Amino acid sequence: MHLIREGQFSVADCFVTEAGPIDIPPELQQEFQEMYEILDAMRTRRDLSLAIGWAHQKSVQLEQRGSNLEFELCKLQFIWLFIELPDRAMAYARREFSRFQEKHLKDIQQLMCAFLFLQSPEKSPYSRIFADPEKSWNDVAHSFTKEFCSLLGLSAESPLYIAATAGAIALPTLLKMASIMKEKKTEWSTVNELPVRDPRFLAPGLTRDTDPYGKTGGNSAPTGIPVPLHLCMPGI
C-alpha cells in the first residue's frame, strides 16, 4: 500500500508477485495512478488542465468539504498566464472566474486590479500574489494531493511515513526521559504510556486529524493527550 501511495507502481507489482496476493482493491491503484499523472503534468509541464478538470468533476464533494481547491487551481492558472501572457490571462479570467464570484469576489478583484500595474509591477500593492510562483505551484500541488486522498478516505501522507516521522521526533525525547528517570530511579505512573502532554511533541499534521492507519478524522489521539508508546516506537 505504501508503494502505491508513493507512486511506485512497478515496484508494488513486483512486491505483490514476490510476496503473494495482497488485499488491495485494484481500483485504488487506478486512483493513485490518476493522481500521479495529474501531479506530473503540474510539476513537469506546468499543465493545470487535468487538475482543473478533476476538481470540476469533483466540485460537489469538494464543496461539501469546504474546499477551495478548484478556485485555487484556476487562480494559479491565472497567475501563470499573467506572468507569461497577460493578454491570455485577461481572457481566462473573463471565462473562468464568473462562477467563483459569490465566494471569492475579493480575491478576484485583487487579481484583476493587478492589470493596473502591468507596466510597473514593482509599485503594485498586489505584487505579493505573483512574487513566488514556485511556492504557489508547490502549495497547490500539496492541496491537490490532500484533497484527492481525502475523497478516498485517506490521509495525505502515507501511514508508514507518519509512523516513521512520529517515531523519529519522539525518540530524542524518550531517550532523554529514560536517562533522567534512570538517574533519579523513578518510574512512569502508567504502563506503556508516555508522560508527555506538550503539543510540541507532535509534528505538524500528526494531531487529531491523522491516525496511524492513514484515515482522516476519527480515532486518533488529540494533541496534548498521552500517546501510547507503541504508536511512536513500534516494537516497544
Sequence and secondary structure as in RCSB ss.txt:
>XXXX:A:sequence
MHLIREGQFSVADCFVTEAGPIDIPPELQQEFQEMYEILDAMRTRRDLSLAIGWAHQKSVQLEQRGSNLEFELCK
LQFIWLFIELPDRAMAYARREFSRFQEKHLKDIQQLMCAFLFLQSPEKSPYSRIFADPEKSWNDVAHSFTKEFCS
LLGLSAESPLYIAATAGAIALPTLLKMASIMKEKKTEWSTVNELPVRDPRFLAPGLTRDTDPYGKTGGNSAPTGI
PVPLHLCMPGI
>XXXX:A:secstr
 HHHHTT HHHHHHHHHHH      HHHHHHHHHHHHHHHHHHHH   HHHHHHHHHTHHHHHHTT  HHHHHHH
HHHHHHHHH HHHHHHHHHHHGGGGHHHHHHHHHHHHHGGGGSS GGG TTHHHHS HHHHHHHHHHHHHHHHHH
HTT  SS HHHHHHHHHHHHHHHHHHHHHHHHHHT   SSTTB     GGGS TT STTB TTS BSSS   TTS
  BHHHHSTT 
